[in-house]
Amino acid sequence: MAAGSVAIPTITLGESKSESATLEQSKLLRNACESIGFFYLKVLPTSMSPSTIASTSTSIEHDHEYEYEYEDILHLLPRVFQQSQAFFDLPLDVKQQISDPVMNRGYTGMEEETLDPARQKKGRGDTKEGYYIGDDVPVTDSRYNPAKLSGPNIWPEIEIGGGKTKTDQRKLSFDSREWRSCMMAYHKEMKHISFQLVQLIAIALDLPQNHFDQHFQEPIALLRLLHYSNEKSETNEGIYACGAHSDYGMVTLLATDDTPGLQIYYNEDLGWVDVPPPPLGTFVVNFGDMMERWTNGKVKSTLHRVISSGSKDRYSIPFFYDPSFDTLVVPLDNCIGEDGVAMYPPTTSGQHLLDKYKETHADFISIEEH
């Protein structure tokens, strides 16, 4: 049965700094929180003013090797997509060498992840491959701690040579230094945008704007490049581009190309509905399980999946923004009803994520198992 459609609200960052505009955006956000769990986030260049960047720089500063020239994120995004495709075009044997399963960084192979094991055909994972990038913490840094997912990224180090074979030519078009600089520039911008969004979420929950700030001094901020193959999804046979799941963390900001495929489960009446790809510079945002726990179920962590029509490959770039590893996640006081019942037991941000990685990633290795 074909998926239907629903109206997905659009919230804008950077349009105005006035109190009335902020309140209006927070009302739209509150409705999205409590109803659909998804919305479009339109980012205007003014949302990344120098003063905003300075006030929200809460985490690791990157050294000079990551400098990358760009005007703003709207100009940076096309290049990030180009660089993502360039990586996935590399030979498989090259990509497979660039992986750190303990830190959950680097390359994850086609079908390595199974997000809906109950419905997916046995032995068939999601028909996608990926690449994880986080804050780049050197082993010499006091914050280095693989057990808490804090450590260096693993980067493609492709030798640029003058070979004549097809493989050599594909390597020749890949500039490792530019690639990592581009990705870290995007990672840095997305942390700033996500921080502003978290502050708007606090207002939408009738909390002070800075309520969550203390929990994002060293956020778990992961950028993931995704490439979906052009294999057609067959839901009756358990073959999915991405199986039905809710995200693990607090909030996800997704940039996607113009290829449809993303669907959300709206309700029993409408079932699965399409989420049309927005224009570049507008993100598809959804809340995760951690946010639902934190708000005692008030904010919806909505099931979603990706269905491929088989017409062409699809590229997307989710950015997962979660609290610092040791943040205690317990229901907020103003989200507990008169009965005083908390729907979820306490956990920490980091432990929640580690538990989820173990459930879904075949290649993930905990530090205890390493």
C-alpha positions as CSV (number, residue, x, y, z in Angstrom):
1,M,0.0,0.0,0.0
2,A,1.4,3.4,-1.0
3,A,2.3,5.8,1.8
4,G,0.2,8.8,2.5
5,S,1.2,12.3,3.4
6,V,0.7,14.8,6.3
7,A,1.7,18.4,6.9
8,I,5.1,18.6,8.5
9,P,5.7,21.9,10.3
10,T,8.6,24.2,9.4
11,I,10.6,26.0,12.1
12,T,13.1,28.7,11.2
13,L,16.4,29.5,12.9
14,G,17.9,33.0,12.3
15,E,14.8,34.8,11.2
16,S,14.6,37.1,14.1
17,K,16.1,37.5,17.6
18,S,13.0,39.1,19.0
19,E,11.2,37.6,22.0
20,S,7.9,37.3,20.2
21,A,9.5,35.5,17.2
22,T,11.2,33.1,19.5
23,L,8.0,32.3,21.3
24,E,6.2,31.8,18.1
25,Q,8.9,29.3,16.9
26,S,8.7,27.6,20.3
27,K,4.9,27.1,20.0
28,L,5.4,25.4,16.6
29,L,8.1,23.3,18.1
30,R,6.0,22.3,21.1
31,N,3.3,21.1,18.7
32,A,5.8,19.1,16.7
33,C,7.2,17.6,20.0
34,E,3.8,16.4,21.2
35,S,2.2,15.4,17.9
36,I,4.4,14.1,15.1
37,G,7.9,14.1,16.5
38,F,9.3,15.4,13.2
39,F,9.7,18.9,11.7
40,Y,11.6,20.8,9.1
41,L,14.3,23.2,10.3
42,K,15.1,26.0,8.0
43,V,18.5,27.5,8.8
44,L,19.1,31.1,7.7
45,P,22.7,32.5,7.4
46,T,21.9,34.9,10.2
47,S,21.6,32.0,12.7
48,M,25.3,31.6,12.4
49,S,26.4,35.2,13.3
50,P,29.9,35.6,14.9
51,S,28.3,36.4,18.3
52,T,26.2,33.3,18.2
53,I,29.2,31.1,17.3
54,A,31.2,32.6,20.2
55,S,28.5,32.0,22.7
56,T,27.7,28.4,21.8
57,S,31.3,27.1,21.4
58,T,31.0,24.6,24.2
59,S,33.3,21.8,23.2
60,I,36.5,20.8,21.5
61,E,38.2,23.3,19.3
62,H,39.8,21.9,16.2
63,D,43.4,22.8,15.3
64,H,44.5,24.6,12.1
65,E,44.7,21.5,10.0
66,Y,40.9,21.5,9.8
67,E,40.6,25.1,8.4
68,Y,38.2,25.2,5.5
69,E,37.0,28.2,3.5
70,Y,33.3,28.6,3.1
71,E,30.7,31.4,3.5
72,D,28.2,29.6,5.7
73,I,26.6,26.2,6.0
74,L,24.3,26.8,3.1
75,H,27.4,27.1,0.8
76,L,29.2,24.3,2.7
77,L,26.5,21.6,2.3
78,P,26.8,21.0,-1.4
79,R,30.5,20.4,-1.0
80,V,29.9,18.0,1.9
81,F,27.5,15.9,-0.3
82,Q,30.1,15.9,-3.1
83,Q,32.9,14.8,-0.7
84,S,30.6,12.1,0.8
85,Q,29.9,10.6,-2.6
86,A,33.6,10.7,-3.5
87,F,34.4,8.6,-0.5
88,F,31.7,6.0,-1.2
89,D,33.0,5.7,-4.7
90,L,36.3,4.4,-3.5
91,P,37.0,0.7,-3.9
92,L,35.5,-1.5,-1.2
93,D,38.8,-2.9,0.0
94,V,40.0,0.7,0.6
95,K,36.9,1.7,2.6
96,Q,37.0,-1.5,4.7
97,Q,40.4,-0.5,6.1
98,I,39.0,2.8,7.6
99,S,37.1,1.6,10.6
100,D,37.2,1.8,14.4
101,P,34.5,-0.5,15.9
102,V,35.4,0.4,19.5
103,M,34.9,4.1,19.0
104,N,32.1,3.5,16.5
105,R,34.0,5.7,14.0
106,G,34.8,5.5,10.3
107,Y,33.3,3.1,7.8
108,T,30.4,0.8,8.3
109,G,29.7,-1.6,5.4
110,M,26.7,-2.3,3.3
111,E,24.1,-4.2,5.4
112,E,26.3,-4.0,8.6
113,E,23.4,-2.3,10.4
114,T,20.1,-4.0,11.1
115,L,17.6,-1.6,12.5
116,D,14.4,-3.7,12.4
117,P,15.6,-7.3,13.0
118,A,12.0,-8.5,13.7
119,R,10.9,-7.6,10.2
120,Q,14.0,-7.7,8.1
121,K,14.9,-10.9,6.2
122,K,17.4,-13.0,8.1
123,G,20.9,-12.3,7.0
124,R,19.9,-9.0,5.3
125,G,20.7,-5.8,7.0
126,D,19.9,-2.3,5.8
127,T,21.0,-1.7,2.1
128,K,23.2,1.2,3.0
129,E,26.8,1.9,4.0
130,G,28.0,4.7,6.3
131,Y,30.8,6.6,7.8
132,Y,30.9,8.0,11.4
133,I,32.7,11.2,12.4
134,G,32.8,12.7,15.9
135,D,34.8,15.3,17.9
136,D,38.5,14.6,17.1
137,V,40.1,14.1,20.5
138,P,43.8,13.2,20.3
139,V,45.1,10.3,22.5
140,T,47.3,12.9,24.3
141,D,44.2,14.9,25.3
142,S,43.0,14.6,28.9
143,R,39.5,14.0,27.5
144,Y,40.6,10.9,25.6
145,N,38.5,8.0,26.9
146,P,37.4,5.3,24.4
147,A,35.1,3.8,27.0
148,K,33.1,7.1,26.8
149,L,33.3,7.4,23.0
150,S,35.9,10.2,23.3
151,G,38.9,9.8,21.0
152,P,40.3,10.5,17.6
153,N,38.5,10.0,14.3
154,I,39.8,7.5,11.8
155,W,40.4,9.2,8.5
156,P,40.8,8.1,4.9
157,E,44.5,8.4,4.0
158,I,44.5,7.8,0.3
159,E,47.8,8.0,-1.6
160,I,47.5,10.2,-4.6
161,G,49.4,8.6,-7.3
162,G,49.6,8.5,-11.1
163,G,48.4,5.0,-11.8
164,K,46.6,4.2,-15.0
165,T,44.0,1.7,-13.8
166,K,40.4,2.6,-13.1
167,T,41.0,2.2,-9.4
168,D,44.0,4.4,-9.4
169,Q,42.1,7.1,-11.2
170,R,39.3,7.0,-8.6
171,K,41.9,7.4,-5.9
172,L,43.4,10.3,-7.8
173,S,40.2,12.3,-7.5
174,F,40.0,11.9,-3.7
175,D,41.9,14.5,-1.6
176,S,42.2,13.1,1.9
177,R,43.2,16.5,3.5
178,E,40.4,18.5,1.9
179,W,37.9,15.7,2.8
180,R,38.7,15.7,6.5
181,S,38.8,19.5,6.6
182,C,35.4,19.8,4.9
183,M,33.8,17.2,7.2
184,M,35.1,18.8,10.4
185,A,34.0,22.2,9.3
186,Y,30.5,20.8,8.8
187,H,30.6,19.0,12.1
188,K,31.5,22.3,13.9
189,E,28.7,24.2,12.2
190,M,26.2,21.6,13.1
191,K,27.1,21.7,16.7
192,H,26.4,25.4,16.8
193,I,23.0,24.9,15.1
194,S,22.1,22.0,17.3
195,F,23.0,23.9,20.5
196,Q,20.6,26.7,19.4
197,L,17.9,24.2,18.7
198,V,18.3,22.6,22.1
199,Q,17.8,26.0,23.7
200,L,14.6,26.5,21.7
201,I,13.5,23.0,22.8
202,A,13.9,24.1,26.4
203,I,11.6,27.1,25.8
204,A,9.0,24.8,24.1
205,L,9.0,22.6,27.3
206,D,8.4,25.7,29.5
207,L,11.9,25.7,30.9
208,P,14.5,28.4,31.0
209,Q,16.3,28.8,27.7
210,N,19.6,27.6,29.2
211,H,18.2,24.7,31.1
212,F,20.0,22.1,29.0
213,D,23.3,24.1,28.5
214,Q,25.2,22.4,31.4
215,H,24.5,19.0,29.8
216,F,26.1,19.9,26.5
217,Q,29.6,21.2,27.6
218,E,31.1,18.1,25.8
219,P,28.2,16.7,23.8
220,I,28.3,13.4,22.0
221,A,28.0,14.9,18.5
222,L,28.2,12.4,15.6
223,L,28.0,13.1,12.0
224,R,27.2,10.2,9.8
225,L,27.5,10.0,6.0
226,L,25.1,7.5,4.4
227,H,24.9,5.9,1.0
228,Y,21.9,3.8,0.1
229,S,22.2,1.4,-2.8
230,N,19.7,1.4,-5.6
231,E,18.4,-2.0,-4.6
232,K,14.6,-1.8,-4.5
233,S,13.1,-2.3,-1.1
234,E,10.7,-5.2,-0.8
235,T,8.8,-4.8,2.5
236,N,6.9,-8.1,2.0
237,E,10.2,-9.9,1.8
238,G,12.0,-8.0,4.6
239,I,14.4,-6.0,2.4
240,Y,14.7,-2.4,3.5
241,A,17.0,0.5,2.7
242,C,16.7,1.3,6.4
243,G,14.5,-0.7,8.7
244,A,11.9,0.9,10.9
245,H,13.4,2.4,14.1
246,S,13.3,5.4,16.4
247,D,16.6,7.2,16.9
248,Y,18.6,6.6,20.0
249,G,19.5,10.0,21.3
250,M,18.1,13.5,21.9
251,V,17.8,15.1,18.5
252,T,18.8,14.3,14.9
253,L,19.2,16.8,12.1
254,L,19.2,15.2,8.7
255,A,20.4,16.7,5.4
256,T,19.3,14.7,2.4
257,D,19.6,14.8,-1.4
258,D,16.5,15.1,-3.5
259,T,15.8,11.3,-3.6
260,P,12.6,10.4,-1.8
261,G,12.4,7.4,0.5
262,L,12.1,8.6,4.1
263,Q,8.8,7.7,5.8
264,I,7.4,8.1,9.3
265,Y,4.8,6.0,11.1
266,Y,2.1,8.6,11.8
267,N,-0.7,6.6,13.5
268,E,-2.8,3.5,13.0
269,D,-5.2,5.3,10.6
270,L,-2.6,6.7,8.2
271,G,0.2,4.2,8.8
272,W,3.4,5.1,7.0
273,V,3.6,8.6,5.4
274,D,6.2,10.1,3.2
275,V,8.6,12.9,4.3
276,P,9.4,14.8,1.1
277,P,13.0,15.9,0.8
278,P,13.3,19.6,1.7
279,P,15.5,22.1,-0.1
280,L,19.2,22.1,0.7
281,G,19.7,24.1,3.8
282,T,16.5,22.9,5.4
283,F,16.9,19.9,7.7
284,V,14.6,17.1,8.6
285,V,14.6,17.0,12.4
286,N,13.3,14.3,14.7
287,F,13.5,13.5,18.4
288,G,15.0,10.3,19.7
289,D,14.4,7.8,22.5
290,M,16.5,9.7,25.0
291,M,14.4,12.8,24.6
292,E,11.3,10.8,25.1
293,R,12.7,9.4,28.3
294,W,13.8,12.8,29.5
295,T,10.3,14.2,29.0
296,N,8.5,11.2,30.4
297,G,6.9,10.4,27.1
298,K,5.7,14.0,26.4
299,V,8.0,14.3,23.3
300,K,7.5,11.7,20.7
301,S,10.3,9.6,19.4
302,T,8.7,8.5,16.1
303,L,9.3,5.4,14.1
304,H,10.8,6.0,10.7
305,R,12.3,4.0,7.8
306,V,13.7,4.4,4.3
307,I,12.2,2.7,1.3
308,S,14.1,2.6,-1.9
309,S,12.1,2.7,-5.2
310,G,15.2,1.1,-6.9
311,S,15.5,4.0,-9.3
312,K,18.8,5.4,-8.1
313,D,21.2,5.6,-5.1
314,R,20.4,8.0,-2.2
315,Y,22.7,10.0,-0.1
316,S,21.9,11.6,3.3
317,I,23.8,13.1,6.2
318,P,22.3,12.7,9.7
319,F,23.8,14.7,12.6
320,F,23.2,13.2,16.1
321,Y,23.4,15.6,18.9
322,D,23.3,14.2,22.4
323,P,24.2,15.2,26.0
324,S,27.6,14.7,27.5
325,F,28.4,11.0,28.2
326,D,27.8,11.1,32.0
327,T,24.6,13.2,31.9
328,L,21.9,11.6,34.1
329,V,18.7,11.2,32.1
330,V,15.6,11.2,34.4
331,P,12.2,12.5,33.6
332,L,11.9,16.3,34.0
333,D,9.8,17.5,37.0
334,N,7.4,19.4,34.8
335,C,6.8,16.4,32.6
336,I,5.7,14.1,35.4
337,G,1.9,14.0,35.9
338,E,0.0,14.5,39.1
339,D,0.4,10.8,39.9
340,G,4.2,11.4,40.1
341,V,4.9,8.3,38.1
342,A,8.1,8.2,36.0
343,M,7.6,6.0,32.9
344,Y,11.3,5.3,32.4
345,P,14.1,4.3,34.8
346,P,17.2,6.5,35.2
347,T,20.1,6.0,32.8
348,T,23.0,8.1,31.4
349,S,23.4,9.5,28.0
350,G,26.4,7.4,27.2
351,Q,25.2,4.1,28.5
352,H,21.9,4.5,26.6
353,L,23.8,5.0,23.4
354,L,26.2,2.1,24.0
355,D,23.3,-0.2,24.7
356,K,21.7,0.8,21.4
357,Y,24.9,0.4,19.4
358,K,25.3,-3.2,20.7
359,E,21.7,-4.0,19.6
360,T,22.0,-2.8,16.0
361,H,25.6,-2.7,14.8
362,A,27.2,-6.0,13.9
363,D,30.7,-4.6,13.9
364,F,30.4,-2.6,17.2
365,I,32.8,-3.8,19.9
366,S,32.5,-2.5,23.5
367,I,35.7,-1.5,25.3
368,E,35.2,-4.5,27.6
369,E,35.2,-6.9,24.6
370,H,38.2,-5.3,22.9
